[in-house]
Amino acid sequence: MASRYDDELWELVPDDGLPAATHLVGFARDLGPAGRVLDVGCGDGRLSAELDAAALTLADVSPVALRRAAARLPEAAVTELDPDAPLPFPDGAFDRVVCTETVEHVRDVQLLLSEVRRVLCPGGELALSTPAHGRGTGLAMAVGGLERHMHPLSPHLRFFTRRSLRGLLEAMGFSVASLSRRGGTLLARATR
């Protein structure tokens, strides 16, 4: 089922989009080569284009975003996701799942991460990024106001610190190999 809400957000983004943030491009490139890669929440495919994958599958809840991603990466497989359903892939189907700037938008994070773990092959890797929150965010909110960081119309539903993201990934059965902060973003690599 298409997500009209997400389509409306993507319709506000110009077709040519904005360049992806340098630190996210670096994160995607630093992942190195992999066989079967799933990009969950691929958006318009700007970061997907930086992935070194033998076989790439693009997945998103927005048909608008997927059309743009498919145009950018015509060799990739494309799958529309239902926002509140299991991933439509078999167990162990992927060597790597990439989830950049997505988890903060997801209502049921436990479902998403359990499904990501299920579709990863044994020893497979999750590469995830999300905006970083912590002491600096608290200080900025105190000085600049809550509205600037947690606007009521923001599409962000979740806010992660290093500790909360590590705890979540470990609770969901992942082994966190690295977790760093760059450019206001948490960058995590974890294995199944």
Residue pairs with C-beta under 8 A, 6 or more apart in sequence:
1 82
1 83
2 61
2 62
2 63
2 80
3 61
3 62
3 83
6 60
6 61
6 62
6 64
6 65
6 83
7 62
7 63
7 64
7 65
9 62
9 155
10 43
10 44
10 62
10 64
10 65
10 68
11 64
13 44
15 68
17 44
17 46
17 68
19 46
20 46
20 47
20 50
21 183
21 185
22 183
23 182
23 183
23 185
23 187
24 47
24 100
24 101
24 129
24 183
24 185
25 47
25 50
26 182
27 100
27 127
27 129
27 182
27 185
27 187
28 47
28 50
28 51
28 98
28 100
28 127
29 50
29 52
31 51
31 52
31 96
31 98
31 125
31 127
31 189
32 52
33 52
33 53
33 54
34 51
34 52
34 53
34 54
34 95
34 96
34 125
35 53
35 54
35 55
35 95
35 96
36 53
36 54
36 55
36 57
36 93
36 94
36 95
36 96
37 51
37 53
37 54
37 55
37 56
37 57
37 94
37 95
37 96
37 97
37 98
38 57
38 59
38 87
38 89
38 93
38 94
38 96
38 97
38 98
38 119
39 45
39 47
39 48
39 51
39 56
39 57
39 58
39 59
39 97
39 98
39 99
39 100
40 59
40 60
40 81
40 87
40 97
40 98
40 99
40 102
40 112
40 116
41 59
41 60
41 61
41 99
41 100
41 101
41 102
41 103
41 105
42 48
42 58
42 59
42 60
42 65
42 66
42 69
43 60
43 62
43 65
43 68
43 69
43 101
44 65
44 68
44 69
44 72
45 58
45 68
45 69
45 70
45 72
45 73
45 76
46 72
47 98
47 100
48 56
48 58
48 69
48 72
48 73
48 76
48 98
49 72
49 73
51 98
53 96
55 77
56 73
56 75
56 76
56 77
57 76
57 77
57 78
57 79
57 89
57 94
58 66
58 69
58 70
58 73
58 76
58 77
58 78
58 79
59 78
59 79
59 80
59 81
59 87
60 66
60 69
60 80
60 81
61 80
61 81
61 82
61 83
63 80
66 78
66 80
69 76
69 78
70 76
70 78
79 88
79 89
81 87
81 88
83 106
83 107
84 107
84 108
84 111
86 111
86 115
86 118
87 115
87 116
87 118
87 119
89 119
90 119
91 118
91 119
92 119
92 120
92 121
92 122
92 124
93 119
93 121
94 119
94 120
94 121
94 124
95 120
95 121
95 124
95 125
96 120
96 124
96 125
96 126
96 127
97 116
97 119
97 120
97 124
97 125
97 126
97 127
98 127
98 128
99 112
99 116
99 126
99 127
99 128
99 129
100 127
100 128
100 129
101 129
101 130
101 131
101 185
102 130
103 109
103 112
103 113
103 128
103 130
103 158
103 160
104 130
104 131
104 156
104 157
104 158
104 159
104 160
105 155
105 156
105 157
105 158
106 112
106 157
106 158
107 157
109 158
109 168
110 172
113 168
113 169
113 172
113 174
114 172
114 173
116 126
117 126
117 172
117 173
117 174
117 192
120 126
120 192
121 192
122 192
123 191
123 192
124 191
124 192
125 177
125 189
125 190
125 191
125 192
126 169
126 174
126 188
126 189
126 190
126 191
126 192
127 188
127 189
128 165
128 169
128 187
128 188
128 189
128 190
129 185
129 186
129 187
129 188
130 158
130 160
130 165
130 185
130 186
131 156
131 159
131 160
131 184
131 185
131 186
132 160
132 161
132 162
132 181
132 184
132 185
132 186
133 159
133 160
133 161
134 161
134 162
137 149
137 159
140 148
140 149
141 148
141 149
141 150
150 156
150 159
160 168
160 186
162 179
162 181
162 186
165 179
165 186
165 188
166 176
166 179
166 188
169 176
169 188
169 190
170 176
173 192
174 190
174 191
174 192
175 190
175 191
175 192
176 188
176 189
176 190
177 189
177 190
177 191
178 187
178 188
178 189
179 186
179 187
179 188
179 189
180 186
180 187
181 187
